[in-house]
Amino acid sequence: MRLIQKSPRRKPRAFTLIELIMTIVVISIVALPISVTMAKHVQSVFQSQDITMAINLARLDLEQVNNTPYNSIASANIPNYQGYGYDLVRTVYFLNGSTYSQESTKKITVQVSKAGSATVLAKLVTYISKNIRYPF
């Protein structure tokens, strides 16, 4: 009977210091662009949240203007609009006619910016007319 000789056991080979350093370098090269991309993504999420809020506040103000009597619609500068951290500027002027004319049209512009900032996040424009008769 033949004896099967066992092969000598090898010790498990450990990582060398150079291999570990190279692994760390490769991982950091891959992780750097990913972290920059993630930071830009988070920044764009906050920016889009601000723009969405500004547009919704501008729409709210225009809806309130539409439910206001024509002669009461006036320009306004409202800081901290509706308790949110946004400033609203409503500009109203006559395109034709005046306060005293029978027929007139007002152009209403609403601009919303972050409180204390000069950058306009949303700008909406509408026109409201009084007693305009079209020749039909």
PEFENGI-V651029 format. One record per residue. N is the residue number from 1. RES is the residue in one letter. PHI is phi in degrees with one decimal (none if undefined). D_CENTER is the distance of its C-alpha to the mean C-alpha in whole Angstrom. Layout:
N_RES_PHI_D_CENTER + N_RES_PHI_D_CENTER
This chain:
1_M_none_83 + 2_R_-95.7_81 + 3_L_-89.7_79 + 4_I_-89.9_75 + 5_Q_-84.0_74 + 6_K_-78.2_70 + 7_S_-75.6_68 + 8_P_-64.0_68 + 9_R_-71.9_64 + 10_R_-94.2_62 + 11_K_-71.5_59 + 12_P_-63.3_56 + 13_R_-80.3_54 + 14_A_-90.4_52 + 15_F_-73.8_49 + 16_T_-86.7_50 + 17_L_-62.5_48 + 18_I_-63.2_47 + 19_E_-63.2_45 + 20_L_-64.7_43 + 21_I_-64.2_42 + 22_M_-63.8_41 + 23_T_-63.4_39 + 24_I_-63.3_37 + 25_V_-63.8_36 + 26_V_-64.0_36 + 27_I_-64.2_33 + 28_S_-68.2_31 + 29_I_-65.2_31 + 30_V_-76.7_29 + 31_A_-74.6_27 + 32_L_-61.6_26 + 33_P_-64.2_24 + 34_I_-65.8_23 + 35_S_-67.4_21 + 36_V_-65.1_20 + 37_T_-61.8_18 + 38_M_-64.5_17 + 39_A_-64.2_16 + 40_K_-63.9_13 + 41_H_-63.3_12 + 42_V_-61.7_11 + 43_Q_-62.9_10 + 44_S_-69.1_7 + 45_V_-64.4_7 + 46_F_-66.7_6 + 47_Q_-65.6_4 + 48_S_-68.4_2 + 49_Q_-64.8_4 + 50_D_-63.5_4 + 51_I_-66.4_3 + 52_T_-62.2_5 + 53_M_-64.4_7 + 54_A_-63.6_8 + 55_I_-64.1_9 + 56_N_-64.3_11 + 57_L_-67.9_13 + 58_A_-65.3_14 + 59_R_-63.0_15 + 60_L_-60.3_17 + 61_D_-64.4_18 + 62_L_-65.1_20 + 63_E_-65.5_21 + 64_Q_-66.7_23 + 65_V_-64.2_24 + 66_N_-63.1_26 + 67_N_-96.6_28 + 68_T_-100.2_29 + 69_P_-56.9_32 + 70_Y_-54.4_32 + 71_N_-71.8_34 + 72_S_-93.5_32 + 73_I_-74.2_29 + 74_A_-141.1_28 + 75_S_-66.9_26 + 76_A_-154.9_24 + 77_N_-126.7_22 + 78_I_-116.8_20 + 79_P_-77.6_19 + 80_N_51.5_18 + 81_Y_-59.4_17 + 82_Q_55.6_18 + 83_G_83.8_18 + 84_Y_-90.6_15 + 85_G_-85.1_14 + 86_Y_-132.6_13 + 87_D_-100.0_15 + 88_L_-120.9_16 + 89_V_-123.4_19 + 90_R_-107.7_21 + 91_T_-114.4_23 + 92_V_-124.4_26 + 93_Y_-148.3_29 + 94_F_-81.7_32 + 95_L_-83.6_32 + 96_N_-142.6_35 + 97_G_79.3_38 + 98_S_-150.8_37 + 99_T_-61.5_37 + 100_Y_-94.4_41 + 101_S_-81.9_41 + 102_Q_-68.7_42 + 103_E_-112.6_39 + 104_S_-159.7_36 + 105_T_-133.4_32 + 106_K_-108.9_29 + 107_K_-103.0_26 + 108_I_-116.9_23 + 109_T_-115.6_20 + 110_V_-117.4_17 + 111_Q_-121.1_15 + 112_V_-122.0_12 + 113_S_-135.2_11 + 114_K_-64.5_11 + 115_A_-55.1_14 + 116_G_82.4_17 + 117_S_-107.5_14 + 118_A_-93.0_15 + 119_T_-77.8_12 + 120_V_-80.8_11 + 121_L_-89.4_8 + 122_A_-145.6_10 + 123_K_-140.1_13 + 124_L_-120.4_15 + 125_V_-129.3_19 + 126_T_-143.0_22 + 127_Y_-126.5_26 + 128_I_-128.6_28 + 129_S_-116.6_32 + 130_K_-127.6_35 + 131_N_55.5_39 + 132_I_-82.4_38 + 133_R_-112.3_41 + 134_Y_-101.6_41 + 135_P_-76.8_44 + 136_F_-111.2_44
